[in-house]
Amino acid sequence: MKLGYFTMPLHPVGKDWRQSLAEDRDAILLADALGFEEAFIGEHVTDLAETITSSLIFIASLAHDTKRIRLGSGTVNLANRHPAAAAAEIAMVDTLLAGRFILGIGPGGLRSDAEMFGGLDADRNALFLESIEHILALWTEPPPYRRKGRIWNLTTERTWIPDLGQGAMLQPFQRPHPPIVVTAILPASNGIAAAAARGWTPISANFVHPWVVATHWPKYVEGCQRAGLEAKGEDWRVACSIFVGDDDATVRRMTRAPGNLFAHYFRNLQRKSATGRGNAFFKHDPSVPDDALTDDYLIDQMLVAGTVDQVVDKLLVFREQVGPFGRLLYCGHDWAEPAAMRRSMELMATEVMPRLNAALGEAG
């Protein structure tokens, strides 16, 4: 199993933005130094807690400070931006990274972003699909462009000057385009099957209950079979919130103290979800009443925490529950205690993963 990183960091409202961005960058740099294979960064625009407003700008800031790790958007929210702007920015970031870029795409799930960009009541999946079709065409079709869509019309016919290059789009470093991944949140998502049929691969989100994640592998297999492709566990990424401590006391302090960073994270997402898709995906059983979603319940159900041996055991159970994923994405959180959060990443890379892979090898 390969180890990666995923962050859609939630910071306390009012925290110094410079500090949040610096810590989020430091986490990626640490992941690079520790040998994490890849790191995905999310984005939102209208949220004072989610302070990475552009995954592409953030990734560009890391292009020359990282050495080996592949960096991915997690995701570029295509329903919120013009496809030509997205195509140009993605191509530039892929070039800055000389092919170390992975393109994560989605419609964007934050309702206030949708309202800001005029899409709250729109079919955001339709916006997303039209956008990516335009983007792929701009990277593969010769200029001048003549694209007509339901939402966007893209053309440079009237201004095309071939010998000057005016009216043509620069292309990504990776041809015809970077590898494409999509995030998966909904149970038994038909979007996973549709993406798999196009050769795209899924990232299962960390902020849904494991029973939801367990429905993603069958849909991925379905989509691959539809296209005559082989479904490989090594292509399925699953994000998971994890904390590894040196001892039980550290684990208790970081995960059980009132208002701890993990409680803040899951409570923030649960309250946002309650106004949209509801609370069901946070529950181990639909019959659990909403008022039972206490901080301790959310942490018990959604966070893998403990000492090294405990986390290895819990991750083995988690993988048995959800399916044969081959890439585990350790999730970034606020660095309320920087030393403890750094140590957790170190233990994850140097202690947990070798033992986890040894156990998986012994199991089959």
C-alpha positions as CSV (number, residue, x, y, z in Angstrom):
1,M,0.0,0.0,0.0
2,K,1.2,3.5,-0.9
3,L,1.0,6.4,1.5
4,G,-0.2,9.8,0.3
5,Y,-1.6,12.9,1.8
6,F,-4.9,14.8,1.4
7,T,-5.8,18.1,3.0
8,M,-8.9,20.2,3.0
9,P,-7.7,21.9,6.2
10,L,-10.2,23.4,8.6
11,H,-8.6,26.0,10.8
12,P,-10.2,28.0,13.7
13,V,-12.1,31.0,12.4
14,G,-9.9,34.0,13.2
15,K,-6.6,32.2,13.1
16,D,-3.8,34.2,11.4
17,W,-4.2,33.3,7.8
18,R,-0.4,33.6,7.2
19,Q,0.1,31.0,10.0
20,S,-2.5,28.6,8.6
21,L,-1.0,28.8,5.1
22,A,2.6,28.4,6.4
23,E,1.6,25.3,8.5
24,D,-0.3,23.8,5.5
25,R,2.8,24.3,3.4
26,D,5.1,22.8,6.1
27,A,2.9,19.7,6.2
28,I,3.4,19.1,2.5
29,L,7.1,19.7,2.8
30,L,7.3,17.3,5.6
31,A,5.3,14.7,3.6
32,D,7.9,15.1,0.8
33,A,10.8,14.6,3.2
34,L,9.1,11.5,4.8
35,G,8.6,9.8,1.5
36,F,4.8,10.3,1.0
37,E,4.1,9.4,-2.6
38,E,1.6,12.2,-3.4
39,A,-0.4,15.1,-1.8
40,F,-3.8,16.5,-2.7
41,I,-5.0,19.9,-1.8
42,G,-8.6,21.1,-1.7
43,E,-10.0,24.6,-2.3
44,H,-12.9,26.7,-1.2
45,V,-13.6,30.4,-1.7
46,T,-16.3,31.5,0.8
47,D,-15.3,29.9,4.1
48,L,-13.3,31.5,6.8
49,A,-12.2,28.1,8.2
50,E,-11.1,26.6,4.9
51,T,-8.4,28.9,3.9
52,I,-6.9,27.5,0.7
53,T,-8.9,29.4,-1.8
54,S,-7.1,28.0,-4.9
55,S,-5.5,24.6,-4.9
56,L,-3.5,25.5,-8.1
57,I,-1.9,28.6,-6.6
58,F,-1.0,26.7,-3.4
59,I,0.5,23.9,-5.5
60,A,2.4,26.4,-7.6
61,S,4.0,27.8,-4.4
62,L,5.4,24.3,-3.7
63,A,6.6,23.4,-7.1
64,H,10.2,24.3,-6.6
65,D,10.4,23.6,-2.8
66,T,9.4,19.9,-3.2
67,K,11.7,17.3,-4.6
68,R,9.9,14.1,-5.4
69,I,6.3,14.1,-4.1
70,R,3.5,14.4,-6.7
71,L,1.0,17.2,-6.1
72,G,-2.6,17.0,-6.9
73,S,-5.6,19.3,-6.9
74,G,-8.2,17.9,-4.5
75,T,-10.2,19.3,-6.4
76,V,-10.3,22.1,-8.9
77,N,-14.0,23.0,-8.6
78,L,-14.9,23.3,-12.2
79,A,-18.5,24.5,-11.8
80,N,-17.1,27.7,-10.2
81,R,-14.8,28.8,-12.9
82,H,-14.5,29.4,-16.6
83,P,-13.1,26.4,-18.4
84,A,-10.5,28.3,-20.5
85,A,-9.1,29.9,-17.3
86,A,-9.0,26.5,-15.7
87,A,-7.3,24.9,-18.7
88,A,-4.6,27.5,-18.8
89,E,-3.9,27.5,-15.1
90,I,-3.8,23.7,-14.9
91,A,-1.4,23.5,-17.9
92,M,0.9,26.0,-16.3
93,V,1.0,24.1,-12.9
94,D,1.6,20.8,-14.7
95,T,4.6,22.5,-16.5
96,L,5.9,24.0,-13.3
97,L,5.9,20.5,-11.8
98,A,7.4,18.9,-14.9
99,G,4.8,16.2,-14.8
100,R,4.5,15.7,-11.0
101,F,0.9,17.0,-11.2
102,I,-2.3,15.0,-10.7
103,L,-5.5,16.7,-11.8
104,G,-8.3,16.2,-9.3
105,I,-11.6,17.6,-10.5
106,G,-15.1,18.0,-9.2
107,P,-18.1,20.3,-9.2
108,G,-17.4,21.8,-5.8
109,G,-19.4,20.8,-2.7
110,L,-19.5,24.0,-0.6
111,R,-23.0,25.5,-0.9
112,S,-21.8,29.0,-0.2
113,D,-19.3,28.8,-3.1
114,A,-22.1,27.6,-5.3
115,E,-24.3,30.6,-4.3
116,M,-21.4,33.1,-4.8
117,F,-20.8,31.8,-8.3
118,G,-24.5,31.7,-9.2
119,G,-24.8,28.0,-9.3
120,L,-26.7,27.2,-6.1
121,D,-29.8,26.1,-7.9
122,A,-28.1,24.9,-11.1
123,D,-27.3,21.4,-12.2
124,R,-23.7,21.5,-10.9
125,N,-22.8,18.1,-12.4
126,A,-23.9,19.4,-15.8
127,L,-21.6,22.4,-15.3
128,F,-18.8,20.2,-14.3
129,L,-19.1,17.8,-17.2
130,E,-19.4,20.6,-19.8
131,S,-16.3,22.3,-18.3
132,I,-14.1,19.2,-18.4
133,E,-15.2,18.5,-22.0
134,H,-14.1,22.0,-23.0
135,I,-10.8,21.7,-21.1
136,L,-9.9,18.4,-22.7
137,A,-10.7,19.8,-26.1
138,L,-8.6,22.9,-25.6
139,W,-5.7,20.7,-24.8
140,T,-6.1,18.3,-27.8
141,E,-7.8,20.3,-30.6
142,P,-5.9,22.6,-32.9
143,P,-6.7,26.4,-32.8
144,P,-8.6,28.4,-33.6
145,Y,-11.2,27.0,-31.2
146,R,-14.9,26.7,-32.2
147,R,-16.6,25.2,-29.2
148,K,-20.3,25.7,-28.4
149,G,-21.9,24.4,-25.2
150,R,-25.0,24.8,-23.2
151,I,-23.3,27.1,-20.7
152,W,-20.0,28.3,-22.3
153,N,-19.1,29.1,-25.9
154,L,-15.3,29.1,-26.5
155,T,-13.8,30.6,-29.6
156,T,-10.7,32.4,-30.9
157,E,-11.8,32.4,-34.6
158,R,-12.0,36.2,-34.9
159,T,-8.6,36.9,-33.3
160,W,-6.5,34.0,-34.6
161,I,-3.0,35.0,-35.8
162,P,-1.1,31.7,-36.5
163,D,2.4,33.0,-36.8
164,L,2.2,35.0,-33.6
165,G,0.5,32.2,-31.7
166,Q,-2.3,34.5,-30.7
167,G,-5.5,32.6,-30.1
168,A,-3.9,29.3,-29.1
169,M,-3.8,27.6,-25.7
170,L,-0.6,26.4,-24.1
171,Q,-0.8,22.7,-23.4
172,P,0.1,20.7,-20.2
173,F,3.5,19.1,-19.8
174,Q,1.9,15.6,-19.6
175,R,0.3,14.7,-22.9
176,P,-2.5,14.7,-23.7
177,H,-3.2,15.7,-20.1
178,P,-2.3,14.9,-16.5
179,P,-3.9,11.9,-14.9
180,I,-7.4,12.7,-13.7
181,V,-8.9,11.8,-10.4
182,V,-12.4,12.5,-8.9
183,T,-13.5,12.7,-5.3
184,A,-16.3,10.4,-4.2
185,I,-18.6,11.3,-1.3
186,L,-22.0,9.8,-2.1
187,P,-22.8,6.1,-1.5
188,A,-22.9,3.9,-4.6
189,S,-22.1,6.9,-6.7
190,N,-22.9,6.5,-10.4
191,G,-20.3,9.3,-10.9
192,I,-17.6,6.9,-9.9
193,A,-18.7,4.4,-12.5
194,A,-18.9,7.1,-15.2
195,A,-15.4,8.4,-14.2
196,A,-13.9,4.9,-14.2
197,A,-15.3,4.3,-17.7
198,R,-13.3,7.3,-18.9
199,G,-10.1,6.0,-17.3
200,W,-10.3,8.4,-14.3
201,T,-9.7,7.1,-10.8
202,P,-11.5,7.9,-7.5
203,I,-10.5,9.3,-4.1
204,S,-13.0,8.3,-1.4
205,A,-13.5,11.1,1.1
206,N,-12.4,11.0,4.7
207,F,-15.5,12.8,6.0
208,V,-18.0,10.1,5.4
209,H,-18.6,6.9,7.4
210,P,-16.7,3.7,6.3
211,W,-20.0,2.1,5.1
212,V,-20.2,4.9,2.5
213,V,-16.6,4.2,1.4
214,A,-17.4,0.5,1.1
215,T,-19.9,1.2,-1.7
216,H,-17.3,2.9,-3.9
217,W,-15.2,-0.1,-5.0
218,P,-18.1,-1.9,-6.6
219,K,-19.0,1.2,-8.6
220,Y,-15.4,1.6,-9.7
221,V,-15.3,-2.0,-10.9
222,E,-18.6,-1.5,-12.7
223,G,-17.2,1.5,-14.6
224,C,-13.9,-0.2,-15.5
225,Q,-15.8,-3.3,-16.8
226,R,-18.0,-1.0,-18.9
227,A,-14.9,0.3,-20.7
228,G,-13.0,-3.0,-20.8
229,L,-10.5,-1.7,-18.3
230,E,-9.0,-3.6,-15.4
231,A,-10.0,-2.3,-11.9
232,K,-6.9,-2.2,-9.8
233,G,-6.8,-1.6,-6.1
234,E,-3.6,0.3,-6.5
235,D,-5.6,3.0,-8.4
236,W,-8.2,3.5,-5.7
237,R,-7.3,6.2,-3.2
238,V,-9.0,6.3,0.2
239,A,-8.6,9.3,2.5
240,C,-8.6,8.8,6.2
241,S,-8.3,11.1,9.2
242,I,-5.5,9.6,11.3
243,F,-3.6,10.6,14.5
244,V,-0.6,8.5,15.7
245,G,0.8,9.2,19.2
246,D,3.8,7.9,21.0
247,D,1.6,7.0,24.0
248,D,-2.0,6.8,25.2
249,A,-1.8,10.1,27.1
250,T,-0.9,12.0,24.0
251,V,-3.7,10.3,22.0
252,R,-6.2,11.2,24.7
253,R,-5.0,14.8,24.9
254,M,-5.2,15.3,21.1
255,T,-8.4,13.5,20.4
256,R,-10.6,13.7,23.6
257,A,-10.0,17.1,25.1
258,P,-13.1,19.3,24.8
259,G,-13.0,21.3,21.5
260,N,-9.9,19.4,20.2
261,L,-8.9,19.9,16.6
262,F,-10.5,16.7,15.3
263,A,-13.8,17.4,17.1
264,H,-13.7,20.9,15.5
265,Y,-13.1,19.4,12.1
266,F,-15.9,16.9,12.1
267,R,-18.4,19.1,13.8
268,N,-17.7,21.8,11.2
269,L,-18.4,19.4,8.4
270,Q,-21.4,17.8,10.1
271,R,-23.1,21.2,10.6
272,K,-22.5,22.1,6.9
273,S,-23.7,18.7,5.8
274,A,-26.9,19.0,7.9
275,T,-28.0,22.0,5.7
276,G,-27.4,20.1,2.5
277,R,-27.1,16.3,2.1
278,G,-28.0,15.6,5.8
279,N,-26.3,13.7,8.6
280,A,-26.8,10.1,7.4
281,F,-23.2,9.7,6.1
282,F,-21.8,10.4,9.5
283,K,-23.7,7.6,11.2
284,H,-22.9,3.9,11.4
285,D,-26.6,3.2,11.2
286,P,-29.5,5.4,9.8
287,S,-31.4,4.8,13.0
288,V,-28.9,6.8,15.1
289,P,-30.7,10.0,16.1
290,D,-29.1,13.3,15.1
291,D,-28.7,14.4,18.7
292,A,-26.4,11.3,19.2
293,L,-23.8,12.8,16.9
294,T,-21.7,14.1,19.8
295,D,-18.0,15.0,19.4
296,D,-17.0,11.7,20.9
297,Y,-19.3,9.8,18.6
298,L,-17.9,11.5,15.5
299,I,-14.3,10.9,16.6
300,D,-15.0,7.3,17.4
301,Q,-16.6,6.7,14.0
302,M,-14.5,8.9,11.7
303,L,-11.0,9.1,13.2
304,V,-8.4,6.4,13.3
305,A,-6.3,7.3,16.4
306,G,-3.9,5.5,18.8
307,T,-0.4,4.4,19.3
308,V,1.5,2.8,16.4
309,D,0.2,-0.7,17.1
310,Q,-3.3,0.5,17.7
311,V,-3.4,2.4,14.4
312,V,-2.0,-0.5,12.4
313,D,-4.8,-2.8,13.9
314,K,-7.5,-0.2,13.2
315,L,-6.3,0.4,9.6
316,L,-6.4,-3.3,8.9
317,V,-10.0,-3.5,10.2
318,F,-10.8,-0.3,8.1
319,R,-9.4,-1.9,4.9
320,E,-11.3,-5.1,5.6
321,Q,-14.5,-3.0,6.0
322,V,-14.2,-0.8,2.9
323,G,-12.3,-2.8,0.3
324,P,-9.0,-3.4,-1.5
325,F,-7.7,0.2,-1.8
326,G,-4.0,0.5,-2.6
327,R,-3.4,4.1,-1.8
328,L,-4.0,5.5,1.7
329,L,-4.2,9.3,2.0
330,Y,-3.4,10.6,5.4
331,C,-5.5,13.7,6.0
332,G,-4.1,17.0,7.0
333,H,-5.7,18.9,9.9
334,D,-5.0,22.1,11.8
335,W,-1.7,22.1,13.6
336,A,-3.1,23.1,17.0
337,E,0.0,21.4,18.5
338,P,2.6,21.4,15.7
339,A,5.0,19.1,17.5
340,A,2.4,16.4,18.0
341,M,1.0,16.7,14.4
342,R,4.5,16.5,13.0
343,R,5.3,13.5,15.1
344,S,2.0,11.8,14.0
345,M,3.1,12.1,10.3
346,E,6.6,10.8,11.1
347,L,5.2,7.8,13.0
348,M,2.7,7.2,10.1
349,A,5.5,7.1,7.5
350,T,8.2,5.3,9.4
351,E,6.4,3.0,11.8
352,V,2.7,2.5,10.8
353,M,3.1,1.9,7.0
354,P,5.9,-0.7,7.2
355,R,4.0,-2.7,9.8
356,L,0.7,-2.3,7.9
357,N,2.3,-3.5,4.6
358,A,3.9,-6.4,6.4
359,A,0.6,-7.4,7.9
360,L,-1.1,-7.1,4.5
361,G,1.6,-9.2,2.9
362,E,1.2,-11.9,5.5
363,A,-2.6,-11.8,5.0
364,G,-2.4,-12.6,1.3
